[in-house]
Amino acid sequence: MMRWSDVSPLASAFWRMALAAPLLSAWAFSVRKQDCAAGRRNDITRAVVLAGLFFVGDIGFWHLSLHHTTVSNATLLSNLAPVFIALWLWVACRARFARAFLAGLAIALSGAVLLVTPNAMDAAHASSSKLMGDGFGLASALFYAAYQLVVKDARSQYSTARLMAWSTTISALGLLPFALLSEGAFFPAQISGWLPLLGLALIAQIGGQTVIAYASAHMPASVSSVGLLIQPLTAAIAAWIIFSEAIGLVQAGGAVLLVFGIYLSKRAG
């Protein structure tokens, strides 16, 4: 949907947040009584501010990555967050992981790498712009890891509706100056140009990130982040259908390893 939009990558990131924020706020307002009865917070705290700001870095770099490199490459690199999450939990929290979990993580990452290897090789020979796009994707993974850890912590205090309403609003405000200053259009040229942006808001932000925030309250951050490695597979399939980014035998084998690694890590987790 970002590829289909006729605004700049950072503008599309901003509109994803700005169009979703009012709907999420309305949802949060409708469940405020249930939140109060359950002892959930409704105010702004450091956790939701950090969640919003970390998501600015994640979504901003990811949209730039999608603009410069292949969909599958950008999605893979952005979803290397499980590695950074595991390292953080190991160093900062002295967490210890089952061998089966680490094996599943390694298998899933190996499968994800195989999934995008042909595109990565094509990108390396194509231009330095695609190499820069890969760098943006890796940078987004750092912010995505931080975002998932903060959301995991915040979900103990907030309902999904309130957390998403606050964090999405903060992300929109944080992205606005970058969107205004970036090269490219800020507003769509035609009315039809709003459709991909509405899709980003409704499907990706409200439909996708809301479910991730909900799940974070019920699963360890390390396990849920590995499950999100399924995104490179779904992105590769979508890019194959929509943008003719081919899937070969190597990529198909990588997809099998990816799914098996996720299964193994979740079983061990």
Secondary structure by P-SEA (a helix, b strand, c coil): ccccccccaaaaaaaaaaaaaaaaaaaaaaaaaaaaaacccccccaaaaaaaaaaaaaaaaaaaaaacccaaaaaaaaaaaaaaaaaaaaacccccccaaaaaaaaaaaaaaaaaaaaaaaaaaaccaaaaaaaaaaaaaaaaaaaaaaaaaaacccccaaaaaaaaaaaaaaaaaaaaaaccccccccccccaaaaaaaacccccccaaaaaaacccccaaaaaaaacaaaaaaaaaaaacccccccaaaaaaaaaaaaaaaaaaaac
